[in-house]
Amino acid sequence: MNPYPGACDICVGYWRTYADDARAVTIGESDEFMAQVRRCRFCGTYWEVGAFSHPKVLTREEALRELPDLDELESALGVDFPDPPSGG
């Protein structure tokens, strides 16, 4: 059973194996939320990775709340992310 609904087996597997090729791309850091926002390059899911909490799946709206300049940060990376799954 997937403990992270809305995320693919590849990015969920990263939290078990820490394999570099499955690691979600870091988009930016939110000082307010004390967390990084990452995005899976395979399924497009957004992740919040905090220093004091377990990783969690974010909706695009939640990611935008944490990083208001999300679109610019993603464009600067030059990664062609797939659309995130609905609900994730």
Salt bridges, closest charged atoms under 4 A:
ASP71 OD1 - ARG60 NH2 2.25
GLU74 OE2 - ARG39 NH1 2.87
GLU74 OE1 - ARG60 NH1 3.66
